[in-house]
Amino acid sequence: MLKYLLGVLILAQICYPLTGGDVRAGLTVATVLIGVALSVSHAWTSRGPRAVAALVGTATAGGFAVEAIGVATGFPFGTYDYSGELGPKVLGVPLIIPLAWTWMAWPAWLAAVRVTRSRAARIALAAAGLAAWDLFLDPQMVAEGYWRWHDPVPALPGVPGIPIGNYLGWLGFAVVLMTALSFALGGLSEPLPGDTLMYVLWIWTYASSVLAHAVFLDLPASAVWGGVLMGAAVAPLIIALRRT
């Protein structure tokens, strides 16, 4: 079942750059729904209901809370707002947004768990990887008009429309999220043979994002920024897997 979900997810992501307009927006929502179903299902089948509660409580609830605060106050991501293209909103936040962070928080955490036994190092590596994913996500979504910043400066060279403070805000929240997830999971954080599927998801997300931005989406600068910084978080997993 989980392998089929991963296959459908990969197919949807391959189709994304080949579409446009309302079809692309619908495919964006569908991709997130498939992705969160995959991560939550893996958490349930590999570690049980406590893991699901930990993931949803930290990433979904926490992600919605920080987004709602961000939309209302401009902290910690800068002043921004969402268009209406990503489905229903609550407190100005499309409900699909915290689900996206839930989808990617789980493989980011399990990848860090596979690399090191130190809780502090796991939190740092998982948070860095999750925040670096935003170097792909935000440029792609801003280019589509799904959200925008009112004052998007200073920005990274070659990546206009998104203030640097946004990335720093996500890094700070990712540290909080991963810290909470670590303690909520307790002894359920140790690596398991079935986690390989999540490693594939993590590595695929990185590699496909670099390719899509560089070749299909005309976003070469974000391909470089994301390629280097998320690559620094993904590389330790690849090294660890090659050693086994």
C-alpha positions in Angstrom: 0.0 0.0 0.0 2.7 2.5 1.0 4.8 1.7 -2.1 1.7 2.4 -4.3 1.2 5.7 -2.5 4.8 6.7 -3.2 4.5 5.7 -6.8 1.3 7.8 -7.3 3.1 10.7 -5.5 6.1 10.5 -7.8 3.8 10.3 -10.9 1.9 13.4 -9.7 5.2 15.3 -9.2 6.4 14.3 -12.6 3.1 15.6 -14.1 3.3 19.0 -12.3 5.7 20.9 -14.6 3.7 19.5 -17.6 0.5 21.3 -16.6 -0.6 24.8 -15.8 -3.4 27.0 -14.5 -6.2 25.4 -12.5 -4.9 21.9 -13.4 -1.6 22.7 -11.8 -3.2 24.2 -8.7 -5.4 21.1 -8.3 -2.4 18.9 -8.8 -0.5 20.8 -6.1 -3.3 20.1 -3.6 -3.5 16.5 -4.7 0.2 16.0 -4.3 0.2 17.3 -0.8 -2.8 15.1 0.1 -1.1 12.0 -1.2 2.2 13.0 0.5 0.6 13.5 3.9 -1.3 10.2 3.5 2.0 8.5 2.8 3.8 9.9 5.8 1.0 9.5 8.3 0.3 5.9 7.1 4.0 5.1 7.5 4.0 6.5 11.0 1.0 4.4 11.9 2.2 1.1 10.3 5.8 1.4 11.5 5.3 2.9 15.0 1.6 3.0 15.8 -0.9 5.6 17.0 1.5 7.4 19.3 3.7 8.3 16.4 0.8 9.6 14.4 -0.4 11.7 17.3 3.2 13.1 17.7 3.5 13.9 14.0 0.1 15.5 13.7 0.3 17.3 17.0 3.7 18.9 16.2 3.7 19.4 12.4 0.0 19.8 11.5 -1.2 21.7 14.5 2.1 23.5 15.0 2.3 24.3 11.3 -1.2 25.7 11.2 -0.6 27.8 14.4 2.6 29.3 13.2 1.1 30.1 9.7 -1.9 31.7 11.3 0.3 33.8 13.5 2.4 34.7 10.5 -0.5 35.8 8.3 -2.0 37.9 11.2 1.2 39.5 12.5 4.0 39.1 9.9 6.1 37.2 12.5 8.2 35.2 11.9 8.1 35.0 8.1 7.4 38.6 7.1 4.1 40.1 5.9 2.4 37.8 3.4 -0.9 36.5 2.3 -2.3 33.5 0.4 -4.4 33.6 -2.8 -7.5 31.5 -3.0 -6.1 28.9 -5.4 -5.1 26.3 -2.8 -8.5 25.5 -1.4 -10.4 26.5 1.7 -8.7 28.8 4.3 -9.1 29.2 8.0 -7.7 32.4 9.6 -6.2 33.2 6.2 -4.3 29.9 6.0 -5.1 27.3 3.3 -5.7 24.0 5.1 -3.4 22.3 2.7 -0.3 24.3 4.0 0.2 22.6 7.4 -0.4 19.2 5.7 2.5 19.9 3.4 4.8 20.4 6.5 3.4 17.2 8.0 4.2 15.3 4.8 7.9 16.4 4.8 8.6 16.6 8.5 8.3 12.8 8.8 11.0 11.8 6.2 13.2 14.7 7.4 13.1 13.3 10.9 13.6 9.7 10.0 16.5 10.6 7.8 18.2 12.3 10.7 17.4 9.4 12.9 19.2 7.1 10.5 22.3 9.3 10.4 23.0 9.9 14.1 22.0 8.7 17.6 22.4 12.1 19.3 19.1 13.8 20.0 20.6 17.3 19.5 22.2 16.3 16.2 19.0 14.7 15.0 17.0 17.8 15.7 19.6 20.1 14.0 19.9 17.9 10.9 16.1 17.3 10.5 15.3 21.0 11.1 18.0 22.1 8.6 16.7 19.7 6.0 13.0 20.7 6.4 13.8 24.4 6.3 16.1 24.0 3.3 13.2 22.3 1.4 11.5 25.7 1.7 14.2 27.0 -0.7 12.4 25.0 -3.4 8.9 25.3 -2.1 8.5 29.1 -1.7 10.1 30.2 -5.1 7.9 27.6 -6.9 4.7 28.6 -5.2 5.4 32.4 -5.4 6.1 32.0 -9.1 2.6 30.4 -9.4 1.0 33.2 -7.5 -0.2 31.0 -4.6 1.1 33.4 -2.0 3.1 36.7 -1.9 5.1 38.9 0.4 4.2 42.5 0.8 7.9 43.5 1.4 10.1 40.8 -0.1 13.5 42.4 0.6 16.2 41.6 1.1 16.0 38.5 -0.9 18.5 35.8 -1.9 20.4 36.6 -5.1 18.4 35.3 -8.1 15.3 34.5 -6.0 13.1 37.6 -5.9 9.8 37.9 -4.1 10.8 36.1 -0.9 12.6 37.8 2.0 15.5 36.1 3.6 13.8 36.5 6.9 11.2 34.0 5.8 13.8 31.2 5.5 15.2 32.1 8.9 11.7 32.0 10.4 11.2 28.6 9.0 14.5 27.4 10.3 13.5 28.6 13.8 10.1 27.0 13.6 11.6 23.7 12.2 13.9 23.5 15.3 10.9 23.9 17.6 8.9 21.4 15.6 11.7 18.7 15.6 12.4 19.3 19.2 8.8 18.7 20.1 8.6 15.7 17.8 11.6 14.2 19.3 10.2 14.3 22.8 6.7 13.3 21.7 8.0 10.2 20.0 10.2 9.1 22.9 11.6 5.7 22.3 9.8 5.4 18.9 12.6 7.3 17.1 15.0 4.5 16.5 15.4 3.5 12.9 13.5 0.5 11.5 13.9 -1.5 8.3 10.6 -0.2 7.0 12.0 3.4 7.1 13.7 2.8 3.7 10.5 4.0 1.9 10.8 7.4 3.7 14.5 7.6 2.8 13.5 7.2 -0.8 10.9 9.9 -0.5 13.4 12.3 1.1 16.1 11.7 -1.5 13.6 11.8 -4.4 12.1 15.1 -3.1 15.6 16.6 -3.1 16.7 15.3 -6.5 13.4 15.9 -8.3 13.2 19.5 -6.9 16.7 20.3 -8.3 15.8 18.9 -11.7 12.4 20.6 -11.9 13.7 24.0 -10.9 16.7 23.8 -13.1 15.1 22.4 -16.2 11.3 22.6 -16.2 10.2 25.6 -14.1 12.8 28.2 -15.2 14.0 28.7 -11.6 17.7 28.2 -11.9 18.7 30.2 -8.8 16.5 28.3 -6.5 17.8 25.1 -8.0 21.3 26.2 -6.9 20.3 27.5 -3.4 18.1 24.4 -2.7 20.5 22.1 -4.3 23.4 23.2 -2.1 21.6 23.7 1.2 19.1 20.9 1.2 21.9 18.8 -0.4 24.0 19.3 2.7 21.2 17.8 4.8 20.5 14.9 2.4 24.1 13.9 1.8 24.7 12.4 5.3 21.8 10.0 4.7 23.2 8.9 1.4 26.6 8.3 3.0 25.0 6.4 5.9 23.0 4.2 3.5 26.1 3.4 1.4 27.9 2.2 4.4 25.4 -0.5 5.1 
